[in-house]
Amino acid sequence: MNDFCEPDIRNKQMNITIKSLEEGLAKVDIGPKVPEKIHEMLDFAKKICMYGYYEYEFYTLSSIYLFLLTETAVKERFLEELPEECMLTKKTQKKIVKKHYSTIYDSLLKHLEIKGFEDISQSLKSIKEKFLKELPEEFILKEKIQKKTVKKSYSTIYNSLLEHWTIEGFKDINHSLKSIIDWLLKNEKLPKRISEFEAHTYRELRNKAAAHLERKKVYVPGEVIRFFWKVIDFINCLFDLQNNIEKPKVIRNMEEDYKQIQE
């Protein structure tokens, strides 16, 4: 590992300085409508990037954090669409099991119903053995349709979705990032200049480059700074409810240069 008091030699070879990193990262500002929580996380990602001056792999580390942050930002944006109190319902599930004391009563403890015996619950302790004899050798267990009202918060909503609860009025939303992005696009909650392709590109970056690493990848400083420009612009768009935010000039120039190269 390099001495953290000395610049990584690769930065010297590429004429990267602390000042050039700061100037590059500052070219796209975090918008005033972005929640403080996301603002702080973006600032932290920038700080990790700055440490790349001393340890080159920190550029890649900052990118991974940045891509994961896009998921948090999308989920925070969706929370703004929810009421302060949400009704959650549990999806119905069915399974066939063989008759056995522990299978039956453990299932009742987990709030499953026995088809044809819906009135029986785990509280009927005095007749358990007698009731067991009345059951066929195989039967269907189904989950009760449970409901609960919860106060809106990031952890409550997304932990509930992971546990297969559904938000009433938002049946298409599940625990996947794709379902949330699709909903925001379908309901025109993103600026028109953010295409479906672009929105899902960030999801793919989060999946392939951050959440599901398959091999070591090292990004160079120029790439990383462009990642910051694009991700910050995307996050600014997420929280611009009037859909009137303009694309930053530095990104327009970058895209124009890319078009000329392609031509």
C-alpha positions, 0 to 999 in steps of 0.5 A: 500500500502506498504511503498515504502522505505521498501522492500515488505515482499514477496521478503524477503521470496523468498530471492529476492534482488535488486542485484539478480533482476539486475543480472537476468534482465541482463542475456539477452542483448538488441541487437545493431540492436534494434531501440533506441525507443524500447531499451528505452521502454525495459529499462523502463520495466526493471525499473518498474520490479525493483520497484517490490522489493518495491511493489510486484505487479509492477512485474506484471505491468512490464510484462503487459508493456513488452507484449504490447511492443512486438506489438510495436516492431513487427510493427516497424520491419514491417515499415522497409520493407516499402518504404519511401513513401507509396501509400494507397488505401481505400477498396470499401464498399457498402450499401443500403439506403432509399432516404432522403435529409440528407442521400444523401448529408451527404454521398456525403460529406463522399466521397460516390458515388451513383450507377448510378449517379457517376458524382454527388458530394456534390459540386452540391449545386444548383440542390440538390433538383431537383436531389433528385427527380430523385433518386429511393426510395432505392439505393446503395451507394458505397465508392469511391476507394480513393488513397493517398501517405503518408510518412512512419511513425509509427502513419501515417501507423497504424492510416491509417490501423485502418481507413481501408486503404490498403498499396499498395503492402501489401494487406494482411496487416491490423490493426491486429498484426496477419496479420503483424506477418503472413507476416513476417513469410511468407516472411522469415523476422524472423530467422528460429528458431522463429517458427510460434507458438512462434511468435503468442504466443507473440501475445496471451500474448499481447492480454490476459495478457495485452490488454484484462485483464479479472482478476487480475493476479500476476506474481512472480519475477522468471516468470517475469525475464524469460518473459524478457529473452524470449521477449528480445530474440524475439525482438533481432530476429525481427531486425536481418535481417541476421537471424543468431542470436543465442539463449542465453545460459540462454534460452537454459538452461531453455528449457533443464531444462523444457524438463527434467521435462517433461520427 
